[in-house]
Amino acid sequence: QVQFVESGGGSVQPGGSLRLSCAFSVVDSVITTMAWFRQAPGKQRELLATVSHAGTAYYAEPAMGRFTASRDNARNMLYLEMNNLRPDDTAVYYCNRNLMISTINFWGQGTQVTVSS
């Protein structure tokens, strides 16, 4: 019944890299544009990137040039390659459908990313 399961987070030094994964529900997301979100401590959840069914990705400014979003429809997986990580990337990262955040009813547990020296 779990619709979204994020994994791959951890603690890294500034400039480091991480690869996040998200397993999503085929029933709900097989032809739906997917997205990555994050929520930093004390801040609202924000959209980082979207990936269409065909794999076309778009990025918000914080992710541009550093993050790469992709998906594997055969495996029902979404990915986020993160490079050149900075302390302000510290947040819980979530995947979901590409919808307005205020309209999303179901979220996974998310995966914690911590960037510090």
C-alpha positions, -999 to 999 in steps of 0.1 A, spaced: 0 0 0 30 23 3 30 46 -26 64 62 -23 96 49 -6 127 71 -6 162 59 1 199 67 -4 203 97 19 231 101 44 257 125 57 283 140 34 309 168 34 304 199 13 312 191 -24 302 155 -19 276 135 -39 247 113 -32 222 93 -53 187 91 -40 161 65 -51 124 64 -50 101 34 -55 67 45 -66 33 30 -72 26 18 -108 -11 22 -104 -8 59 -94 23 70 -114 28 48 -144 21 76 -169 24 105 -145 51 131 -143 70 125 -111 89 150 -89 115 154 -62 108 177 -33 127 186 -1 121 202 32 149 218 51 147 224 89 123 252 97 114 257 61 85 247 38 86 218 14 99 229 -20 99 214 -55 133 206 -69 128 187 -101 102 170 -123 106 140 -146 80 131 -173 71 96 -182 95 98 -211 123 110 -189 124 147 -196 135 166 -166 131 201 -154 148 218 -125 142 245 -99 171 269 -95 186 251 -64 190 220 -84 202 234 -118 236 224 -128 241 201 -97 213 176 -96 201 152 -122 166 136 -120 157 104 -139 134 75 -139 132 38 -148 96 30 -156 103 -7 -160 115 -8 -124 90 18 -111 119 39 -98 128 76 -97 163 88 -91 181 120 -80 218 123 -86 232 151 -64 266 166 -69 285 195 -54 264 193 -23 262 224 0 252 228 36 219 244 25 210 212 7 205 196 41 169 185 41 145 156 40 140 146 4 107 132 -10 94 119 -42 58 122 -54 36 131 -84 42 165 -100 13 183 -83 9 214 -63 24 207 -29 -8 219 -11 -29 193 -30 -7 163 -23 -24 141 3 1 112 6 39 115 13 65 89 19 88 89 49 115 108 29 152 103 32 175 126 52 204 143 35 229 161 58 258 182 44 283 194 69 320 195 76 
